Amino acid sequence: MSSIILSALWGVVMMFSGIFLKKKSLAKYIAVLGMVALLTVNFLEYYNIWYIYADIGQMLKFTSFGQIFNATAFACTLLFFLLNAREFEAIGPDVYDYYALIFFVLCGVGIAVSFNTLLMLFLGIEIITIPLYILAGSDKRNLKSNEASLKYFLMGVFSTGIMLMGIAFLYGATGTFYIESMNLGIAALQPMMVIGIVLLMVAMSFKVSAAPFHFWVPDVYDGAPTAVTSFMATIVKVASFVAFLHLFDNAFGKMHAQWQLLIALLTAATLFIGNITAVFQQSVKRMLAYSSVAHAGFMMFALFGLNTFAREGLILYTAAYSLATIGSFAVLAKMKDFSLEGFNGLGKTQPLLALTNTIFLLSLTGIPLTAGFFAKYYMLMGAVKSGNHLWLVIFAVLMAAVSAYYYFRVIQSMYFKEGNAQITPVSPVFRITLCITAALIILLGMFPHLLLKGLYY
């Protein structure tokens, strides 16, 4: 509860800071201070040292799983701020408001991973997405940014309507909004229950960009400012997945066998479409957008398995995928040319950026000694432990091999093709933060238990 309240208050602080402080460069320091404060209060609440109590009628339920996810998301957002401070300043004059909107998104993240009623799920998802409509179109001088904002808004509103319809059907069938009181799976299935579950599955698939509900992703991610795309593709996506898992684990877990095949088909379609379309992209930014769809396919394994391996895997995937994607987009934002040819010769002109970007891409591929390897291992083991549809595991391994092709194309351009890659000026703080991000990926790749050991504290 403490992190939810503090993130909302800090968003207000950022807004008022923009009124009284005219220097753009000060915004990042206030934002970083806010993230440190969020990490601190989350740590204190996790160990029951200090927390804010509010009587919310059991509408939110705080668990060690949710708090560890929050800590991971906050840490990744802190690195995101340090890596993208200059990019935020370059978007437009309202840099304080951009940071404020991100803190409001984090407030929604805290609600979405802790909800205990369908109403709080709705509020959490909407608090996450509404600020993103603005952030996606924050580069007002760019028509592609305006287009991205409009497309995201239209798709978001459409999926919200489907979610509300699903909630209405489930309330009509069960008479309650509390997910633990629905008792689905005990009595015979009613048509209203089935319709509600399917509608919620479709709505959440829109939010996490699972196929075939992913079609808004390439244009929105490509058109939005690169820094905003980085945040949307990581923290926002994984928070929606945790909410997705929490909903189906607690509300519909007793009916797992009935909808597991549908999840398997969605997972296979997401893996196939995301990876195959990424192969044909010449723009690295658009390639990363399609690859985020493919990674959504791997995160769908948490829903497919619904066991300890799957839950631990989702936390590890949150850290591995977020760190690698934030790092890759940070390097991409410094490039003057987003095409594959724009990376030609980066290994010679900027060896540090090329090395760290290689680590990020290897982790996204799932190469051993990176966090991405164990993240995918836990996801696949969760599917194996479920004992059903093992063909899906084999298919996922084949799709991971396909992903190696388009990630290694970027590595090939950086080290094995002649060129003179052009980048914008890079600060020492950026280089240090990039190295820390790469080091964390290697550390979690060698010792994943560092993140998972406190999961069920």
C-alpha positions in Angstrom: 0.0 0.0 0.0 2.9 2.3 0.8 4.3 2.2 -2.7 0.9 2.8 -4.3 0.3 6.0 -2.2 3.9 7.2 -2.6 4.0 6.8 -6.4 0.7 8.7 -6.7 2.0 11.5 -4.4 5.3 11.7 -6.2 3.5 12.1 -9.5 1.8 15.2 -8.1 5.2 16.4 -6.7 6.7 16.1 -10.3 3.8 18.1 -11.7 4.2 20.9 -9.2 8.0 20.8 -9.7 7.4 21.6 -13.3 5.6 24.8 -12.3 8.3 26.2 -10.0 11.4 24.7 -11.6 12.2 25.8 -15.2 15.4 23.9 -15.6 14.8 20.7 -17.5 17.9 18.9 -16.2 16.6 19.0 -12.6 13.6 16.7 -13.4 15.7 13.6 -13.6 17.1 14.2 -10.1 13.7 14.5 -8.6 12.5 11.4 -10.5 15.5 9.4 -9.4 14.9 10.5 -5.8 11.3 9.4 -6.1 12.3 5.9 -7.4 14.8 5.5 -4.5 12.0 6.4 -2.1 9.7 3.9 -3.7 12.3 1.1 -3.4 12.9 2.1 0.2 9.2 1.9 1.3 8.7 -1.3 -0.6 11.7 -2.8 1.2 10.3 -1.6 4.6 6.9 -3.0 3.9 8.3 -6.3 2.7 10.0 -6.9 6.0 7.1 -5.4 8.0 9.3 -2.7 9.4 7.0 0.2 8.4 4.0 0.5 6.1 0.9 2.7 5.6 -2.3 1.0 6.7 -5.6 1.8 5.0 -8.9 0.1 5.4 -9.7 -0.9 1.8 -12.2 -3.7 2.6 -9.9 -6.5 1.4 -10.0 -5.1 -2.2 -6.2 -5.3 -2.3 -4.1 -8.2 -1.1 -0.4 -7.7 -0.6 1.8 -10.8 -1.0 5.6 -11.4 -1.1 5.2 -12.2 -4.8 3.7 -8.8 -5.5 6.2 -7.0 -3.4 9.2 -8.7 -5.1 7.7 -7.9 -8.4 7.3 -4.2 -7.4 10.9 -4.1 -6.2 12.0 -5.5 -9.5 9.9 -3.1 -11.5 11.0 -0.1 -9.4 14.7 -1.1 -9.8 14.3 -1.4 -13.6 12.5 1.9 -13.8 15.3 3.6 -11.8 17.8 2.3 -14.4 15.4 3.4 -17.1 15.4 7.0 -15.7 19.2 7.1 -15.6 19.6 5.8 -19.1 16.9 7.9 -20.8 17.1 11.3 -19.0 18.4 13.1 -22.1 15.8 11.4 -24.3 13.0 12.7 -22.1 14.4 16.2 -22.2 14.6 16.0 -26.0 10.9 14.9 -26.5 9.4 18.3 -25.6 9.2 21.1 -23.0 7.0 19.2 -20.5 9.6 16.9 -19.1 8.4 17.1 -15.5 4.9 16.0 -16.7 6.4 13.0 -18.6 8.0 11.8 -15.4 4.8 12.5 -13.4 2.8 10.3 -15.9 5.3 7.5 -15.3 4.8 7.7 -11.6 1.1 7.5 -12.1 1.6 4.4 -14.2 3.6 2.9 -11.4 0.7 3.6 -9.0 -1.5 1.6 -11.4 1.2 -1.2 -11.5 1.0 -1.5 -7.7 -2.8 -1.8 -7.9 -2.8 -4.3 -10.8 -0.5 -6.7 -9.1 -2.3 -6.6 -5.8 -6.0 -6.6 -6.7 -8.5 -8.8 -4.9 -11.6 -7.7 -6.8 -12.3 -7.3 -10.5 -13.1 -3.6 -9.9 -9.5 -3.0 -8.6 -8.2 -5.0 -11.6 -10.1 -2.6 -13.9 -8.9 0.5 -12.1 -5.3 -0.7 -12.0 -5.2 -1.5 -15.7 -6.8 1.8 -16.6 -4.4 3.8 -14.4 -1.6 2.1 -16.2 -2.8 2.7 -19.7 -4.4 6.2 -19.6 -1.0 8.0 -19.0 0.5 6.0 -21.8 -1.9 7.4 -24.3 -0.4 10.8 -23.6 3.2 9.6 -23.4 2.9 7.8 -26.8 1.9 11.1 -28.4 4.2 13.3 -26.4 6.4 14.1 -29.4 3.8 16.5 -30.9 6.1 17.5 -33.8 6.2 13.9 -35.1 3.1 12.7 -37.0 4.1 9.0 -36.3 3.9 9.8 -32.5 0.5 11.3 -32.9 -0.6 8.3 -35.0 0.8 5.9 -32.3 -1.2 7.7 -29.6 -4.4 7.6 -31.5 -4.1 3.9 -32.4 -3.1 3.0 -28.8 -6.1 5.0 -27.5 -8.6 3.3 -29.9 -7.3 -0.2 -29.2 -7.1 0.5 -25.5 -10.7 1.7 -25.3 -11.9 -1.3 -27.3 -10.1 -3.8 -25.0 -11.5 -1.9 -21.9 -15.0 -2.3 -23.2 -14.4 -6.0 -23.6 -13.0 -6.2 -20.1 -16.0 -4.5 -18.6 -18.3 -6.8 -20.4 -16.4 -9.8 -19.1 -16.6 -8.5 -15.5 -20.3 -7.9 -15.9 -20.9 -11.4 -17.1 -18.9 -12.9 -14.2 -20.7 -10.7 -11.7 -24.0 -11.9 -13.1 -22.9 -15.5 -12.8 -21.4 -15.4 -9.3 -22.9 -12.3 -7.6 -19.5 -11.0 -6.4 -16.5 -9.1 -7.6 -14.1 -10.7 -5.2 -12.0 -13.2 -7.2 -11.5 -15.6 -4.3 -15.2 -15.8 -3.6 -16.3 -16.7 -7.1 -15.8 -20.5 -6.5 -15.6 -21.2 -10.2 -15.1 -24.8 -11.1 -17.0 -26.2 -8.1 -20.4 -26.3 -9.7 -21.3 -27.0 -13.4 -20.1 -24.3 -15.8 -22.7 -21.7 -16.7 -22.8 -20.0 -20.1 -22.4 -16.6 -18.4 -19.2 -17.9 -16.7 -17.7 -19.1 -19.9 -18.5 -15.9 -21.7 -17.0 -13.8 -18.9 -13.8 -15.8 -18.7 -13.3 -15.7 -22.5 -14.0 -11.9 -22.6 -11.5 -11.3 -19.8 -8.9 -13.5 -21.6 -9.3 -11.5 -24.8 -9.1 -8.2 -23.0 -6.0 -9.1 -21.1 -4.4 -10.5 -24.3 -4.9 -7.1 -25.8 -3.1 -5.5 -22.9 -0.1 -7.9 -23.0 0.1 -7.9 -26.8 -0.6 -11.7 -27.2 -1.5 -12.8 -30.7 -3.8 -12.4 -32.5 -4.5 -9.2 -30.4 -1.1 -7.8 -31.0 -1.7 -5.9 -34.2 -1.5 -2.4 -32.5 2.0 -3.1 -31.2 4.4 -2.5 -34.2 2.9 0.9 -35.2 2.5 2.1 -31.6 6.0 1.0 -30.5 7.6 2.3 -33.7 5.8 5.7 -33.6 6.2 6.5 -29.9 9.3 8.2 -28.7 12.0 5.6 -28.1 12.2 6.2 -24.4 8.5 5.8 -24.0 8.5 2.6 -26.2 11.2 1.2 -23.8 8.9 1.7 -20.8 5.8 0.4 -22.5 7.6 -2.8 -23.8 9.0 -3.7 -20.3 7.4 -2.5 -17.1 3.9 -2.0 -18.5 3.9 -5.3 -20.3 5.2 -7.4 -17.4 2.9 -5.7 -14.9 -0.1 -6.6 -17.1 1.2 -10.2 -17.2 1.4 -10.4 -13.4 -2.2 -9.1 -13.3 -3.2 -11.7 -15.9 -1.5 -14.5 -13.9 -3.0 -13.3 -10.6 -6.5 -13.2 -12.1 -6.4 -16.7 -13.7 -4.5 -18.3 -10.8 -6.9 -17.1 -8.0 -10.2 -16.8 -9.8 -10.1 -19.5 -12.4 -7.4 -21.8 -11.2 -9.8 -24.7 -10.4 -10.8 -24.6 -14.1 -7.3 -24.8 -15.4 -7.9 -27.9 -17.5 -10.8 -26.3 -19.3 -8.9 -23.3 -20.6 -5.3 -24.6 -20.7 -5.6 -25.6 -24.4 -6.8 -22.1 -25.3 -3.8 -20.6 -23.6 -1.6 -23.1 -25.4 -2.9 -22.0 -28.8 -2.6 -18.3 -27.9 1.0 -19.0 -26.8 1.9 -20.8 -29.9 0.4 -18.1 -32.2 2.2 -15.4 -30.2 5.6 -17.1 -30.5 5.1 -17.8 -34.2 3.8 -14.4 -35.3 6.2 -12.4 -33.1 9.4 -14.3 -34.2 8.6 -14.8 -37.9 7.6 -11.2 -38.5 10.7 -9.9 -36.6 12.9 -11.8 -39.0 11.9 -9.6 -42.0 12.3 -6.2 -40.3 15.1 -3.8 -41.4 14.4 -1.3 -38.7 15.9 -2.4 -35.3 13.2 -0.5 -33.4 10.5 -2.3 -35.3 12.3 -5.6 -34.9 12.4 -5.1 -31.1 8.7 -4.3 -31.2 7.9 -7.6 -32.9 10.3 -9.4 -30.6 8.4 -8.0 -27.6 5.4 -9.9 -29.0 7.5 -13.1 -29.1 8.6 -12.6 -25.5 4.9 -12.2 -24.6 4.6 -15.7 -25.9 7.2 -17.0 -23.4 5.5 -15.1 -20.6 2.2 -16.8 -21.5 3.8 -20.0 -20.2 3.2 -18.7 -16.7 -0.5 -18.9 -17.4 -0.2 -22.2 -19.1 1.7 -23.8 -16.2 0.2 -22.1 -13.1 2.8 -23.8 -10.8 5.8 -22.8 -8.7 8.2 -22.9 -11.7 5.9 -20.7 -13.8 5.5 -18.1 -11.0 9.2 -18.0 -10.3 9.9 -17.9 -14.0 7.6 -14.8 -14.4 9.5 -12.9 -11.8 12.9 -13.8 -13.3 11.6 -13.0 -16.8 10.5 -9.6 -15.5 14.0 -8.8 -14.5 15.8 -10.4 -17.4 13.5 -9.1 -20.2 13.2 -5.6 -18.7 16.9 -5.1 -18.1 17.9 -6.4 -21.6 15.1 -4.5 -23.4 15.7 -1.2 -21.5 19.4 -1.5 -22.3 18.8 -2.3 -26.0 16.4 0.6 -26.4 18.9 2.9 -24.6 21.6 2.1 -27.1 19.1 2.4 -29.9 18.1 5.9 -28.7 21.7 7.0 -29.1 21.8 5.9 -32.8 21.2 8.4 -35.5 20.0 5.6 -37.9 17.7 2.9 -36.5 18.2 0.6 -39.5 20.5 -2.4 -39.4 23.0 -0.6 -41.6 23.1 2.2 -38.9 24.8 -0.3 -36.6 27.5 -1.2 -39.0 30.9 -0.7 -37.4 29.6 0.2 -33.9 32.1 -2.3 -32.4 35.0 -0.2 -33.7 33.6 3.3 -33.1 31.9 2.6 -29.7 33.2 -0.7 -28.3 31.6 -0.3 -24.9 28.1 0.4 -26.3 28.6 -2.5 -28.7 29.7 -4.9 -26.0 26.8 -4.1 -23.6 24.3 -4.2 -26.5 25.7 -7.7 -27.3 25.0 -8.8 -23.8 21.5 -7.5 -23.9 20.8 -9.2 -27.2 22.3 -12.5 -26.0 20.0 -12.3 -23.0 17.0 -11.7 -25.1 18.0 -14.7 -27.2 18.4 -16.9 -24.1 22.1 -17.7 -24.3 23.6 -19.4 -21.1 25.3 -17.2 -18.5 22.7 -14.5 -19.1 19.5 -13.9 -17.1 17.4 -14.6 -20.2 18.6 -18.3 -20.3 17.2 -19.1 -16.8 14.1 -17.0 -17.4 13.2 -19.1 -20.4 14.3 -22.3 -18.6 11.9 -21.7 -15.7 9.1 -20.9 -18.1 9.6 -24.1 -20.1 10.0 -26.2 -17.0 6.7 -24.8 -15.7 5.1 -26.1 -18.9 6.8 -29.5 -18.6 5.8 -29.9 -14.9 2.1 -29.3 -15.9 2.4 -32.5 -18.0 0.1 -31.4 -20.8 0.7 -30.3 -24.4 4.5 -30.9 -24.4 4.5 -30.1 -28.1 4.3 -26.5 -27.0 7.6 -26.7 -25.3 9.3 -28.1 -28.4 7.7 -25.4 -30.5 8.9 -22.7 -28.1 12.5 -24.0 -28.3 12.3 -23.9 -32.1 11.0 -20.3 -32.0 13.8 -19.3 -29.6 16.2 -20.6 -32.3 14.5 -18.4 -34.8 14.9 -15.4 -32.5 18.7 -16.0 -32.5 18.7 -15.2 -36.2 17.4 -11.6 -36.0 19.2 -10.8 -32.8 22.5 -12.0 -34.2 22.0 -9.9 -37.3 22.4 -6.8 -35.1 25.6 -8.3 -33.5 26.9 -9.1 -37.0 26.3 -5.5 -38.1 28.2 -4.1 -35.1 31.3 -6.3 -35.4 31.5 -7.9 -38.9 30.3 -5.2 -41.3 32.2 -2.2 -42.4 30.7 1.2 -41.5 30.9 4.3 -39.4 27.9 4.1 -37.0 26.8 7.6 -35.9 25.6 8.2 -32.4 24.6 11.2 -30.3 26.8 12.3 -27.5 27.0 9.9 -24.6 27.6 10.9 -21.0 29.8 9.1 -18.4 26.7 8.4 -16.3 25.1 6.7 -19.3 28.1 4.5 -19.8 28.3 3.5 -16.2 24.6 2.8 -15.9 24.8 0.7 -19.1 27.6 -1.4 -17.6 25.6 -1.9 -14.4 22.6 -3.1 -16.4 24.8 -5.6 -18.3 26.5 -6.7 -15.1 23.1 -7.4 -13.5 22.1 -9.5 -16.4 25.2 -11.6 -16.1 24.8 -11.8 -12.3 21.2 -13.1 -12.5 22.3 -15.4 -15.3 24.8 -17.0 -12.9 22.9 -16.7 -9.6 19.1 -16.5 -10.3 18.3 -17.5 -6.7 19.4 -14.0 -5.6 16.1 -12.8 -6.9 13.9 -15.8 -6.2 15.0 -16.9 -2.7 12.7 -14.4 -1.0 9.7 -15.1 -3.2 7.6 -16.9 -0.6 8.9 -15.1 2.5 
